[in-house]
Amino acid sequence: MTTRRISQSEIGCFLQCRRKHYWRYIRGLAPKKQPLPLVFGSMVHEGLALFYRGAEPRKVIKVMARKVTSLRDTVFVPPDETFDFDEQEQSILGLLTGYFEKYKRDPQRWEYDPDSDVECRFEVPLLKHNGIEVLFMGYLDLRAKSKKTGKPVLFEHKTVKDFSSLGSNDLALDYQMGLYTWGQREVTGEKYNTVVYNAMRKPMIHRRKKETTEQYFLRLSKDFLDRPDFYFGRTMPQFSPARLKRLLAWSRAIARDILDLQTKGDMTSYYPSTYVCSRFGNCEYLPLCSCGARADTLRMFGQRQGRR
């Protein structure tokens, strides 16, 4: 029996656009330059991981400043969009500064192992289908226990445009947090049912024409510190066994669809969802969908690496 690993990111990609799923997960292609939202979110996650591993906030900012600067030439920018890298860099650092101040007591409120419970990978059997064992895999932002009650919780960090995801109507987010909760129940045997969901609003303040990067960072950081409730929201959704059972049934059905389609080996079965081509900014796989896997378009891509 062969083994196939499936992540929440792959499930989400398949549901969003089958053609994109084909390029990314079947052909294994990834753009050499990453979309700005992905880079932004990844850098925030990396900074938060350092914080929860015990690094002093000022040190985290210095480390992340060097890290973000090194990515200057790796960001994909659609031709019809303007882009100020320095502004984005300071936005990331300002957001981290504000978060550290808002939640500076988190390390004292929650009990966890900085080495094994921060950005930790897990995988758990999902189903067996046509001679293939499917493992669901993921990375947890943080796994902890409340020092007050002793109850286990999972942390999920998201950078967002607004706080609509703090409500109960964000099915995609609900789906991800639910599957991670189920996964930890299976892996640890503990009764996880609570997620600490951290929503961090991306700043809308732009750098002024004659403003230096340092001046912009100071102005932005002050706004984060002055209006923490505008930029940072936290909620704690609960997942009952019945709710987890429903989400698990959905994920198994989707995993079967992914395997069945992959078995066909026919790209035409991976039809594109054209309405998402520019919904979140121009899709990074649009050149392949428009022109095909020609030598000139393939030069923009490399083999997919990394956890997602």
N, C-alpha and C positions, 0 to 999 in steps of 0.2 A: 504493500500500500504506500503510495506516494503522499507527501505532505505539501500542503499549500497554506501559506500564511495570508491572512486578510486583516487589514486595519480599518478603523473607522474612516480614515482619510480615503481609503480606496472605495469603501461603500458609498461615501458621500460623493466622490468623483463619478462613480458609476450612475448614481441617481441623477446627478446634475447633467452629465453629457456622456453618452456611451462612446462617442468618437474620441473625446479627450481621454477617457479611461483606456481606450485601445492604445493610443500613442504612449501614454504614461506607464501603464501597468502591463500591457501585453507586448508592445514593442520595446518597452523599457527606456524610452527617450525622455530626457529632461532638458529644458532650455538652459543654455550656458549662463544666461542672465535671468535672475529671479524677479518676479513681480514685486513691486514696492510693498504691498500689504503683507506679503509673506516674509520679506526681509524685516519689516518693522516689527511684526509679531514675534518672529524668531529672536530678535535682539532683546525685546522686552522679556521674553521667557528666560533667556540666558542670564540676564541681569537679576531676575527674581530668584533663579536657582542659586546664584552666588550668595544672595542675601539670606536665603533660608538654609544655606550650608554654613552660615556663620560669618561671612565676610562683612567687614565694617562698611557701611553705606558709602563713605567717601572713596574707599578703595574700589568698590564696585563701579562707581561712576568713572574712575580713572581707567579701569580695565576695559569697560564697555566703550569708552571714548576711543581708545586705540582699536578695539575690535570693529566698531562701526566704520571708522575711517578707512580701515583696510578693505571694506566692501564697496568703496566708492564706484569702482568700475564693473561691479557685478549686478547692478540693478537694471531691470528691463523697464524702459520708458516708452510707451506708445508714441509714434511720430507726431501725433496731434496734441500731445500734452507737454506742458512746461514742467520743469523739475528743478528744485533747489535742494541739492543734497545736504548742504550745511543746515538748512532749516529742518529737514527730516532728522538729521543727526541730533540736533539740539532738542527736538521734540521727544525723541526716545530718552535722552538723558534727563530732560525735565520731567517726563512722566515717571521715570524710575525714582527721581528725587522726591516727588510728591507722594508716591506709594510708600517709600521707606518711612516718611514722616507720618503718614496716615495710619500705617499698620506696624509701627515700630515695636509694639508689644506682642506681636504674633509669636515670636520665638519663645516668649515666656508663657503664652496661653496654651500652646499646643506642644504635645510631646511627640518627638519623632527622631529617627536616626538620620543625621545629616548626610551620611554616606549611602544609605540604602533606601531611604524614603523620599528623596528629592530627585525628580526627573528619572524615575525608576521604570524600567522596562518589564512587561509581563506578557505572557501568552497562556492561553487556556483553550482546550478543545471546544470547538463550536459545533461541528457535525461531521459525519462521514457520508460521502456522496460519490457513487460510481467509482469506487476504489480509491478515492482521495480523502485523506483526513484533513479537515480544515481547522487551522488554529487561528483564533482571534488574538491579535497582538496590539499592544498599545504602550504609551508612555504616560505615566502619571505625573502631573506637576508636583504634587505633594500628597503623601499618605501620612496621616497623623491621628492622634487621640487627644480628646479634650482633657486637660489637666483637672478640670472641674468635675466632669461627669464620667470620664474614662471611656466615653463612646468613640468608636472609630469614625473618621470622616475622610473624605477625599477633597483635595483642592483642585479647582479648575480656573485657570487664568485666561481671560480673553480681552484683546483690545477691540473696541467697538466704536461706531460712529455715534450711537446714542444708547440709552438704557432700555430700549424696548425688549432686549433679550432678558431683562430681569423679570419679566412677566412669565406667565405659564404658556404663552402661545408660540414659543420658538421651538418647533418640533425637532429641527436638526440638532440643536443644542441639547434638548431633552434626551434625544436618542443617544448622543455621545456619552453624556454623563450617566445615563442609565446603563449602557453597556459596560462602562468602566466600573460602575458599582457592582454589577453582576460578576464581572471578571475578578474583582477583588474578593468577593464572597467565595468564588470557586478556588482561588489561589490560596487564600489565607484561612478559610473556614470561619472567619469572623462575620458578624452580621452588619455589614456596611449597608446603610440606607440613607445617609446624608452626604450631600456635596456642598462644600463652601465655594460658591461661585463668585469669583472676583471679576467684575466688569470694569475696564479702564477706558475712559473716553479719550479718543485721539484729539489733540488740541486743534482748535480752529484759528488760533492766533498766528498770523503770518509775520515774517520778518519785514521790517520797514526798509525802504530803499537805502538809506544811509546808515542803517544799524549794523554794527559789527556782530559777528557770531556770539561773542561774549556778552554783549549788551542784550541780544535776543534771548540767550539762555537765562540771564538774570531776570528779565521781564517775564519770561515764560515760567520759570521756576516759582517766582513770586505769585503768579496767578494760580499755579497748582497748590501752593501752600495756603493762599487766601481763600480758595474755593474748593476744598477737598471733596465736599459732597457733590459738587458738580462733575468732577472728574472720576471719582471712585465710588462704585456701588457694590454692595455685597449682599447676597441672599443665600439661603440654605435650603434648597429644594429637597424633598423627601421622596424616596423610591420604595414603594411597598412591594412585597413579593408578587402581587397580581400585576402591578405596573411593569416590573422587570420581566415577568413571563411574557407579557405582550410584546415588549421591545425585543426580547430574545427570539420570539417566533418570527418577527419581521426580518431580523438580521439573518436568520437561517434561510428564509425564503429568498432574500436578495443574494446570499452567498451561492445558493443553488443556481440562480440565474447567471451569476458571474461565471461559474464553472461550466454550465451548459453552453454558454456563448463562446467561451474560450475553446471548448472542445470542437466547435464547428470550424474554427480557424479561418473564418471569412470576414474580412474587414467590412464588407457591405452590411453585415448584421449589426455593426456598431454605428448606428445612424446618429448624426449630429443633432444636438438640440440648439438650433440656431438662435433661439431667443436669449441664450446665455453668452453668446459670442462677445458681446460688448456690455453685458449687464453689470459686470464688476470691473469695468475697464477692459480693454481689448484682451481677449484670451491669448496667452503666450503660445498656444498651439494653433492659432489661426493661420499662420503661414503654411503649416502642413495640411490643414483642412482645405485651404484655398488652392494651393499649388501642388500638393502631393509630396511624396518623399523623394524629391529631386535632390541632386547633389548640392545645389545652392541653398536649399532650405535646410537640409540635414546638417550643413555646417553650423547652423545656429543652435544645434542640440548636441548633447553628449549622453552617455549612459547614465540612467538614473541611479543615484546613490543616496545614502542616508536612510533615516528611519521611516520616512513617509513615501 
